[in-house]
Amino acid sequence: MPRPSTHWQGAIKAAMGIDMTNDTPSGDRIAKVLSRAGIASRREAERMIADGRVTVNGKIIDSPALNVTASDKITADGKLVGEPEPPRIWLYHKPTGLVTTERDERDRPTVFGALPEDMPRVMSIGRLDLNSEGLMLLTNDGGVKRKLELPSTGWLRRYRVRIKGSASEAKLDQLRAGIEVDGVKYQPMIVTFDRQQGANAWLTVSIREGKNREIRRTMEAIGVTVNRLIRVSYGPFQLGELKAGEVEEVKQRVVRDQLGLSNKPTPTRVRKPVNRPSAGKKRRS
């Protein structure tokens, strides 16, 4: 999709009351600014703009093709957007029964509705489906989210997988070699048979892609049924002893070492899960 010309950038900014001292767009795109401020991902920010939920200098905007600077007054859902926070990352032990979306059309409980009230607005890095559990990474920064979701980042995602019955090495070798299911190609996985436990068996599966329901779909393709799926690590971050529903912020020293981000220290503490009467509704921003 072609980028808007500087002429149209100037016209849009003039309509918003944004001063331009020359013909070259300055600042950052509005969706990027909203993402860096922890309001929403860029895609969600673009939807907010299309819905008329964002204003610049008191005027509703309907196009994301706009650059803004620190001098512009921006609101989202009627609330003033402040200076971008330093990038932060949290570890969250997702229990089963929660969907990884901010709003669910079927009004099912969401991850974001179950987070502690005092947390800032965050986005998930990747997803875990309704019946999956374990480690999820959360961030206030859309750029961090995009970076860590890319397969090119190279971070391994490791899962403990319980299957019904057992699986032969010949079947597991199909996953190790890479498999195609319904026209979708999946990269080779690292699969280890851990132990048989009664009518079930436990495997350890490591992947780098994280496509939608990747492990469940590929297991089904080789005739194996998954009845429990727990993510235990995402890159260097481990689930460890974090209990279901708890949240722990990653120390900024670790964030800096792993991602080269801000070195400003922030406290680290474990936040307990909360019980809310209607977790499926949108959490406060």
DAFENFEN-V410863 format. One record per run of one state. SS is the DSSP state (@ for helix, = for strand, . for the rest). FROM is the first residue (numbers start at 1). LEN is the number of residues. If there is no record, write none. Layout:
BEGIN
<<SS;FROM;LEN> <SS;FROM;LEN>>
END
This chain:
BEGIN
<<.;1;5> <@;6;10> <.;16;12> <=;28;2> <@;30;7> <.;37;5> <@;42;9> <.;51;3> <=;54;3> <.;57;2> <=;59;2> <.;61;6> <=;67;2> <.;69;5> <=;74;3> <.;77;2> <=;79;2> <.;81;8> <=;89;6> <.;95;4> <=;99;1> <.;100;10> <=;110;1> <@;111;4> <.;115;8> <=;123;3> <.;126;7> <=;133;7> <.;140;2> <@;142;8> <.;150;1> <@;151;3> <.;154;3> <=;157;8> <.;165;4> <@;169;9> <.;178;1> <=;179;3> <.;182;2> <=;184;3> <.;187;3> <=;190;8> <.;198;2> <=;200;8> <.;208;6> <@;214;8> <.;222;4> <=;226;9> <.;235;2> <=;237;2> <.;239;8> <=;247;3> <.;250;2> <@;252;8> <.;260;10> <=;270;2> <.;272;14>>
END
